[in-house]
């Protein structure tokens, strides 16, 4: 038996993404004689997932809900970008998949588990007739990752491939200032969600004086690990999952993956839990912290398009923003640099290129120049507040009305 013998013409194939991408399985497809009209589906992450599935042969198609730099040369007729929030991606994958390619590993007890990303895997598996796994023996599976019944797997390739490590971001003065301002908006007992990059890292670095924080989100990185280790994040105040830390994936260093092997209190859940408003709404004081490409004077957020080009995707930010709105005491924060291109371009603009999040989704916006509290403000008042945290050189050019 071989991988290609399990694939048939016209199959829709889900490929696990981010750090859980089964790289060895993908490499085996590159030079293989594949069936015609295969349709691959993946939520890729820039820096991790580099495969352009349209290049496998002249009929292969690729559907993605997130654009990365590696897809800029993909065949535009066979690359399909679908704007979709993460919670909805889970539903989409429940009924559109024939085969699944994933990575698995064994935990300390020798049980086979999903790798350190479980966002959509159970949804994809629910309808798939073929499951192909890369069993990676280079790491021990996280203690809080779900198990998989080995009889569910049709073909396994064993590897010893080191997991890709996420380089720690460089935190400059602007990111550090934003981190300090956002930390000032966090109270003891809050439950937080953050993203990837220098600003989220700076925010986490500034929370060392907070107590009894909770964590519920799509990812856990080294900064989150350090807060758990130090006791700042203990989940004690959470009404659900008390004492537990909820994530969909782990992104960071080898030390993070090693640590997770012995942390059953870090629970990996699918996007139907991590991004589900009915779940998060039960968490008091849920603080959603996300970034943006730009925000306009209405408070509309663009988190995915720059210069007319789709550079990422909707992701899970709107799921979290709207969940914060139904959480008692919840807040939705956008934390971003005031400028781009070395200060040449303002990221606070009169009108965004595309709308990822509505003006009604955002409570607070933070740049290195200050904090704008938008909730319950009139249109004119929110425009003035946003202009007030733009880089000073651009403020006079923003038409805020009277």
C-alpha positions in Angstrom: 0.0 0.0 0.0 1.1 3.6 -0.7 -0.3 7.0 0.0 -1.2 7.5 -3.7 -3.1 4.2 -3.8 -5.5 5.6 -1.2 -6.3 8.7 -3.3 -8.8 8.8 -6.1 -9.7 11.2 -8.8 -11.7 14.2 -7.6 -11.0 13.7 -3.9 -11.1 16.7 -1.5 -8.2 16.3 0.8 -7.8 18.2 4.1 -4.1 18.8 5.1 -3.5 19.8 8.7 -1.8 23.2 9.0 0.6 25.3 11.1 3.0 23.2 13.3 0.9 20.1 12.7 1.4 20.0 9.0 2.5 16.5 7.9 5.5 17.7 6.0 6.8 14.2 5.2 3.5 13.2 3.6 3.4 16.4 1.5 7.0 15.8 0.3 6.0 12.3 -0.8 3.3 13.8 -3.0 5.7 16.2 -4.9 7.2 13.6 -7.2 4.3 11.1 -7.1 2.0 10.2 -10.0 -1.2 11.7 -8.4 -4.8 11.1 -9.6 -6.3 13.9 -11.6 -8.5 16.7 -10.1 -7.5 16.4 -6.5 -8.7 19.3 -4.4 -6.6 20.2 -1.4 -7.9 22.3 1.6 -5.7 23.8 4.2 -5.6 26.7 6.7 -1.9 27.6 6.2 0.2 29.7 8.5 2.9 32.0 7.0 6.4 30.8 8.0 5.2 27.3 8.7 3.3 26.0 5.6 5.0 26.5 2.3 3.3 24.2 -0.1 1.5 25.4 -3.2 -0.7 22.5 -3.9 -1.6 23.8 -7.3 2.0 22.9 -8.3 1.6 19.2 -7.7 0.2 18.7 -11.1 -1.8 20.6 -13.8 -5.2 19.7 -12.4 -4.7 20.0 -8.6 -6.7 22.7 -6.9 -6.2 24.4 -3.6 -8.8 26.0 -1.3 -7.5 28.2 1.5 -9.0 30.5 4.0 -5.7 32.2 4.7 -3.2 33.6 2.2 0.5 33.4 2.8 3.5 34.8 0.8 4.2 31.3 -0.6 0.9 31.4 -2.5 1.7 34.5 -4.5 2.8 32.4 -7.5 0.1 29.8 -7.3 -2.1 29.2 -10.4 -4.9 31.8 -9.9 -7.4 29.6 -11.7 -6.8 26.7 -9.3 -6.2 28.7 -6.1 -9.4 29.5 -4.3 -9.4 31.9 -1.4 -12.6 31.8 0.8 -13.1 34.5 3.4 -14.3 32.6 6.5 -14.1 33.1 10.2 -12.5 30.2 12.1 -15.6 29.0 13.8 -17.3 28.7 10.5 -14.3 26.9 9.0 -14.9 24.1 11.5 -18.5 23.7 10.2 -17.3 23.9 6.5 -14.9 21.0 7.0 -17.5 18.7 8.5 -19.1 18.0 5.2 -16.6 18.7 2.5 -13.7 16.3 3.0 -12.9 12.8 1.6 -9.4 12.3 2.9 -7.3 13.7 5.7 -3.5 14.1 6.0 -2.3 14.9 9.5 0.5 14.5 12.0 0.3 12.5 15.2 2.6 11.7 18.1 2.6 9.6 21.2 2.1 10.9 24.7 4.0 9.8 27.8 1.6 6.8 28.1 2.3 5.8 24.6 -1.2 6.8 23.4 -1.4 8.2 19.9 -2.6 11.8 19.9 -3.1 14.7 17.5 -0.2 17.0 17.1 0.0 20.4 18.7 -2.8 21.9 16.5 -6.4 20.5 16.8 -8.3 23.5 15.4 -10.3 21.6 12.7 -9.0 18.1 12.7 -12.0 16.4 14.3 -14.4 18.2 11.9 -12.4 17.0 8.9 -12.2 13.5 10.3 -15.9 13.3 10.8 -16.7 12.9 7.2 -13.5 11.6 5.7 -13.2 8.0 4.3 -9.4 8.0 4.2 -7.0 9.0 7.0 -3.2 9.1 6.3 -0.9 10.0 9.2 2.7 11.0 9.8 3.7 9.6 13.1 6.4 12.0 14.3 8.7 10.4 17.0 10.8 13.6 17.5 8.5 14.9 20.2 6.1 13.7 22.9 2.5 14.7 22.4 1.0 17.3 24.7 -0.7 15.8 27.7 -3.8 17.8 27.0 -4.1 16.8 23.3 -7.0 14.6 22.2 -6.3 10.9 21.5 -7.0 9.3 18.1 -8.0 5.7 17.7 -5.2 4.0 15.7 -7.7 1.8 13.9 -9.1 5.1 12.3 -5.8 5.5 10.4 -5.5 3.8 7.0 -1.8 4.4 6.4 1.0 5.7 8.6 4.5 7.0 7.8 6.9 7.2 10.8 9.4 10.0 10.9 11.7 11.7 13.4 11.4 15.2 11.9 12.0 18.1 14.4 9.0 20.4 14.7 9.4 23.8 13.2 10.1 26.3 15.9 8.7 29.8 15.9 11.4 32.4 16.3 10.8 34.8 19.3 9.7 38.1 17.8 11.8 41.2 18.3 10.1 43.7 20.5 10.9 47.3 19.5 10.1 50.4 21.5 6.7 50.9 19.8 5.6 47.3 20.6 6.8 47.7 24.2 4.8 50.9 24.7 1.7 49.3 23.2 2.3 46.3 25.5 2.4 48.6 28.5 -0.8 50.4 27.5 -2.7 47.2 26.9 -1.5 45.7 30.2 -3.0 48.8 31.9 -6.4 47.7 30.6 -6.1 44.2 32.1 -7.3 43.5 35.6 -6.7 40.7 38.0 -9.0 37.8 37.2 -9.5 38.6 33.5 -9.5 35.9 30.9 -7.3 36.8 27.9 -6.8 35.9 24.3 -3.9 37.1 22.2 -2.4 36.4 18.8 1.1 36.1 17.2 3.8 38.7 16.8 5.8 41.3 18.5 2.8 43.2 20.0 1.1 40.1 21.6 4.5 39.1 22.9 5.1 42.5 24.4 1.6 42.5 26.0 2.3 39.1 27.7 5.6 40.4 28.9 3.8 43.2 30.7 1.4 41.0 32.7 3.9 39.8 35.3 2.2 41.9 38.0 -1.3 40.5 37.3 -3.0 37.8 39.3 -5.4 35.0 38.7 -5.6 35.5 35.0 -7.3 33.0 32.7 -6.4 32.0 29.2 -8.8 30.9 26.4 -7.9 31.3 22.8 -6.6 29.9 19.6 -3.0 29.6 20.5 -0.4 29.3 23.2 3.1 30.5 22.8 6.2 30.8 25.0 4.9 34.0 26.6 1.8 32.3 27.7 3.8 29.4 29.0 5.9 31.7 31.2 2.8 33.3 32.7 1.4 29.9 33.6 4.8 28.9 35.1 4.9 32.1 37.1 1.4 31.6 38.4 0.0 34.8 36.9 -2.2 32.7 34.7 -3.9 30.0 36.8 -7.5 30.0 35.6 -8.8 30.2 39.1 -11.4 32.9 38.3 -12.9 31.1 35.2 -16.5 30.0 35.6 -15.8 27.1 33.2 -12.6 25.2 32.7 -11.6 26.4 36.1 -7.8 25.9 36.6 -7.4 24.9 32.9 -5.9 26.8 30.0 -7.7 26.4 26.7 -5.9 26.6 23.3 -6.3 25.3 19.8 -2.6 25.0 19.0 0.9 25.6 20.4 3.3 27.8 18.5 6.8 28.5 19.8 10.0 26.8 20.9 11.0 23.2 21.4 11.0 24.1 25.1 7.3 24.9 24.9 6.5 21.5 23.2 8.6 19.6 25.8 6.8 21.5 28.7 3.4 20.7 27.3 4.1 16.9 27.4 3.6 17.1 31.1 0.9 19.7 31.4 -2.6 18.1 31.4 -4.0 21.4 32.5 -3.4 22.9 29.1 -6.3 21.5 27.1 -6.3 21.5 23.3 -9.7 22.1 21.8 -11.2 22.5 18.3 -12.4 25.8 16.9 -16.0 24.7 17.8 -14.9 25.3 21.4 -12.1 27.8 21.3 -13.9 30.2 19.0 -17.5 29.4 20.0 -19.5 32.4 21.3 -21.8 30.3 23.5 -18.7 28.9 25.3 -16.8 32.2 25.7 -19.9 34.0 26.8 -19.8 31.9 30.0 -16.4 33.4 30.8 -16.7 36.7 32.7 -14.2 39.5 31.8 -13.0 37.9 28.6 -10.5 40.2 26.9 -10.0 39.7 23.2 -6.7 41.3 22.0 -6.1 41.3 18.2 -4.2 43.4 15.7 -5.0 44.9 12.3 -3.5 46.1 9.1 -5.5 49.4 9.4 -8.5 50.9 11.1 -10.6 53.8 9.9 -12.3 56.7 11.6 -15.6 54.7 11.9 -13.8 52.0 13.8 -13.9 49.5 11.0 -11.0 47.0 11.0 -9.0 45.7 8.0 -6.9 42.7 9.1 -6.2 41.0 5.8 -5.7 43.3 2.8 -2.8 45.6 2.0 -2.2 47.5 -1.2 -5.1 45.8 -2.8 -3.6 42.4 -2.1 -5.0 39.6 0.1 -2.1 39.0 2.5 -3.8 36.8 5.2 -7.4 36.0 6.0 -10.3 36.7 8.4 -8.9 34.2 10.9 -10.5 34.1 14.3 -10.4 37.7 15.4 -14.0 38.5 14.8 -15.2 35.3 16.6 -13.3 36.6 19.7 -14.4 40.2 19.3 -18.1 39.2 19.3 -17.6 36.7 22.1 -16.1 39.5 24.2 -19.3 41.5 23.6 -21.4 38.8 25.3 -19.0 38.1 28.1 -20.0 40.0 31.3 -17.2 42.6 31.7 -15.7 41.5 28.4 -13.7 43.9 26.2 -12.5 43.8 22.6 -9.1 45.4 22.0 -7.3 46.2 18.8 -3.6 46.7 19.4 -1.5 48.0 16.5 1.3 50.2 15.4 0.2 53.6 14.3 2.2 53.5 11.1 3.6 51.1 8.5 6.5 51.2 6.1 8.9 52.7 8.5 6.5 55.5 9.5 5.6 56.5 5.9 2.0 55.3 6.0 -0.7 55.8 8.7 -2.5 52.8 9.8 -5.4 54.9 11.0 -7.1 56.0 7.9 -10.3 57.6 6.7 -11.6 54.4 5.1 -10.2 50.9 5.2 -9.6 48.8 2.0 -11.8 46.0 3.2 -13.8 45.4 6.3 -12.8 42.4 8.4 -14.5 43.6 11.6 -17.4 45.9 11.9 -17.3 49.2 13.7 -19.6 47.6 16.3 -17.1 44.8 17.0 -14.4 47.0 18.6 -14.4 48.5 22.1 -10.8 49.8 22.5 -8.0 50.7 20.1 -4.4 51.0 21.3 -1.3 52.4 19.4 2.0 53.5 20.8 0.4 57.0 21.0 -2.4 56.2 23.3 -5.7 54.5 24.0 -9.1 55.2 22.2 -12.1 53.9 24.1 -14.8 53.7 21.3 -17.6 51.8 23.1 -20.8 53.9 23.2 -19.2 56.9 21.4 -20.9 58.8 18.6 -19.5 58.7 15.1 -17.8 62.1 15.5 -16.5 61.3 19.0 -15.0 58.0 17.9 -13.3 59.6 14.9 -11.7 62.2 17.2 -10.6 59.5 19.6 -9.0 57.5 16.8 -7.3 60.5 15.2 -5.9 61.3 18.6 -3.9 58.1 18.7 -2.6 58.3 15.1 1.0 59.3 14.6 1.2 63.1 15.2 2.4 63.7 11.6 -0.8 62.3 10.2 -3.4 63.7 12.6 -4.1 66.9 10.7 -4.7 65.0 7.5 -7.5 62.9 9.0 -10.9 64.5 8.4 -12.7 63.9 11.7 -15.7 66.2 11.2 -16.9 68.7 13.7 
